[in-house]
Amino acid sequence: MKYARQCDITQEGMNEGWCWFDGAFYTKYEKDTARELHKTYDEEWGSHDWSDEDIIEFAYDQDVLYWTEWSEDDEDDGWFIVHKPQNTKQ
């Protein structure tokens, strides 16, 4: 399968997900997105007790990130194939 971006946390290919700072960082899963936001912004925002949904919504309102989907019709985007490494026993 071809992918438009690669998640910076899981290293998995992604065709939809969160784009941070206009493309400086990408996250595929909500749980990873929220965890990274808590790790980075809890002290600054006082968001220690916020739900995943609340911190993601606040980050969106602060122009930190947004949700997007990429289509193969987007000719300007580079597309690549992610190969999973095979488990090898030694």
C-alpha positions as CSV (number, residue, x, y, z in Angstrom):
1,M,0.0,0.0,0.0
2,K,1.2,3.5,-0.7
3,Y,1.3,6.2,2.0
4,A,1.4,10.0,1.9
5,R,3.1,10.4,5.3
6,Q,4.8,8.5,8.0
7,C,3.8,8.7,11.7
8,D,6.7,10.1,13.7
9,I,5.8,8.0,16.7
10,T,5.0,4.6,15.3
11,Q,6.9,4.9,12.0
12,E,3.8,3.5,10.3
13,G,2.6,4.8,6.9
14,M,-0.5,7.0,7.0
15,N,-3.0,8.5,4.6
16,E,-4.9,10.3,7.4
17,G,-4.0,11.7,10.8
18,W,-2.8,14.7,12.6
19,C,-0.4,17.2,11.0
20,W,1.6,19.3,13.6
21,F,3.1,22.7,12.9
22,D,2.2,22.6,9.2
23,G,4.1,19.4,8.5
24,A,6.9,19.3,11.0
25,F,5.5,16.2,12.8
26,Y,2.8,13.7,12.1
27,T,0.7,11.3,14.3
28,K,-1.5,8.5,13.1
29,Y,-3.4,7.5,16.3
30,E,-5.4,9.6,18.7
31,K,-3.9,8.0,21.8
32,D,-0.4,8.8,20.6
33,T,-1.4,12.3,19.6
34,A,-2.9,13.0,23.1
35,R,0.1,11.4,24.9
36,E,2.5,13.5,22.9
37,L,0.5,16.7,23.6
38,H,0.3,15.9,27.4
39,K,4.1,15.2,27.4
40,T,4.9,18.5,25.6
41,Y,2.2,20.9,26.9
42,D,0.9,19.9,30.3
43,E,3.1,22.2,32.2
44,E,2.4,25.2,29.9
45,W,-1.3,24.6,29.4
46,G,-2.2,23.1,32.8
47,S,-3.7,20.2,31.0
48,H,-2.7,17.3,33.3
49,D,-6.3,16.2,33.9
50,W,-7.7,16.8,30.4
51,S,-9.2,14.0,28.4
52,D,-7.6,13.0,25.1
53,E,-10.4,14.7,23.2
54,D,-10.1,17.9,25.2
55,I,-6.3,18.3,24.8
56,I,-6.5,17.6,21.0
57,E,-9.3,20.1,20.6
58,F,-7.4,22.7,22.6
59,A,-4.2,22.0,20.5
60,Y,-6.3,22.5,17.3
61,D,-7.6,25.8,18.7
62,Q,-4.0,26.9,19.4
63,D,-3.0,26.1,15.8
64,V,-0.6,23.3,17.0
65,L,-2.2,20.6,14.9
66,Y,-5.1,19.6,12.6
67,W,-6.6,16.4,11.3
68,T,-6.2,15.8,7.6
69,E,-6.5,13.1,4.9
70,W,-4.3,12.8,1.9
71,S,-5.5,11.4,-1.4
72,E,-3.5,9.8,-4.2
73,D,-5.0,12.5,-6.3
74,D,-2.8,15.0,-4.5
75,E,-0.1,15.1,-7.2
76,D,2.2,17.4,-5.1
77,D,2.5,14.9,-2.3
78,G,5.3,12.3,-2.3
79,W,4.0,8.8,-1.9
80,F,6.0,5.9,-0.5
81,I,5.6,2.3,0.5
82,V,6.4,1.3,4.1
83,H,7.9,-2.2,4.5
84,K,7.6,-3.8,7.9
85,P,10.8,-5.5,9.0
86,Q,10.7,-9.2,9.2
87,N,11.2,-10.9,12.6
88,T,14.4,-12.8,12.5
89,K,15.5,-15.3,15.1
90,Q,19.2,-15.5,15.9
